[in-house]
Amino acid sequence: MGNHDKGARVTTTDHVIADDTGMSSDIAASRCKDLAVRLAQFPRLALGHFPTPLEPMDRLSEHLGGPRIWVKRDDCTGLSSGGNKTRKLEFLMADAQKQGADTIITQGATQSNHARQTAAAAAKLGMTCHILLEDRTGSNDPNYIMNGNVLLDRLHGATVSKRPGGADMNAEMEILADQLKANGNTPYIIPGGGSNTIGALGYVNCARELTEQANGLGLSIDALVHATGSSGTQAGLVAGLAALESDIHLLGIGVRAPQDKQEGMVFDLAEQTADYMGMPGVVNRNAVRANCDYVGPGYGLPTEGMIKAVRLLAELEGLLFDPVYSGKGLDGLIDLTRKGYFDGMNNVVFAHTGGSVALFGYSDAFGLPGYAP
C-alpha cells in the first residue's frame, strides 16, 4: 500500500481490535475516557446532534474496487442543515458567552458554510451576528451571491456585508468590532472557519467520538480522509488522534492553499491546540498530510473532478456533498483510491463536512438535464 506510516491490523475475538502496537479496544476506550475528561475543562454548549452516524458506502466501495469506504456523517450535525463547523461552534459560542458577548462577528468566502452555521448558532443563543463575506471568485451570478448559504445567513437574521477578494479579513473584523464597541455592544470575533485553538477542540472531540464508534462496531479504521481548508478540522483531528495514540492514517485533501502552506498551517494549529489542552509535544509533524492536487483553478471554483464526484455520490449513495469543500475532498478520495493509495487497507472513513446548501449557488456548474418529455 505504499509508505503510509501504517501498521498491519488484525482482528481478535470478542471484538477486541489490536494493531501492530498491541493496542486493544479496552485501551482505546480508556484513552477516549481520559480525553473526554480533558475536554470537559472547556466550556461547551449543546448545538448539534452527536454522535453523528458512521455508515458504510458499499455501492461506492464496489464501484471503486478498493477498500471498504465509510462516511462519518458530520453533514448531520443538525444546525441549519448541518456541517463540521457546528462542532467548533459548540466551544466557540460557549467562550463567547463566557466573555459576556452579545454580538458575533465572523468572515468567510461568499458561500461559506461556516458563516451559515455561525448565523444559526447566534440566532439560537439570541445574539446579533455580523458576517463579512470575501469575494474570492469574482462571480456575479445571482444564485451564487444571494442563494445557498447566503440566503440562509440572511434568513437567520445575520447582517451580511461584502469585501473584495484579497482583503485583510481579520483587520476588517477588528474595524467592525471597534465600531460596535463604540455603540455599546460587546462583540466576539470568530476567525474564518472557526479555526483557532478553541474551535479545533470540536475535532479533537470528533477523533474521540469516531474511535468510540469504531470500537463499538468492532471496526478497525485504517485511514481517515477529509477536506482541509482553514485548518481547524484537520488540526483538531491531528491533535485528537495524537492524544489517543492512534495510528489511523489521516489525510487532508486541500481545497485552497498549496501543500507546504496547508501542512504548515495545520501543524502550527495542531501544536497550539495540544498545548491549549495541556498536552504539549504530542503532535508529530509526520502526522500532518495534505494532498492539494484537487484544488483546481482556485478556492470556490468548480473542477471537473469535483462535479463528477458529487454527481457520482448523489447517484450511487443518495448523499449530497458541496462544490467548494467536501466535493473536492471526495474527488481526492475517489482518485487516490483508483490510483492505489489505499491498497492494503481494509477500511477507509471519509469525514463528510457538510455544506450541500452551497449546491444551490452552483446549479449551472453541473449541467443537469431539464424536465423529461
Helices and strands as residue ranges (DSSP letters): E 9-11, E 17-19, H 25-39, E 54-56, H 58-64, E 68-73, G 74-76, G 79-81, H 85-98, E 103-109, H 113-124, E 128-135, H 142-146, H 149-155, E 159-164, H 169-182, E 187-190, G 192-194, H 197-217, E 223-228, H 232-243, E 249-254, H 259-276, G 285-287, E 290-291, H 304-316, H 326-338, E 347-352, G 356-361, G 363-366
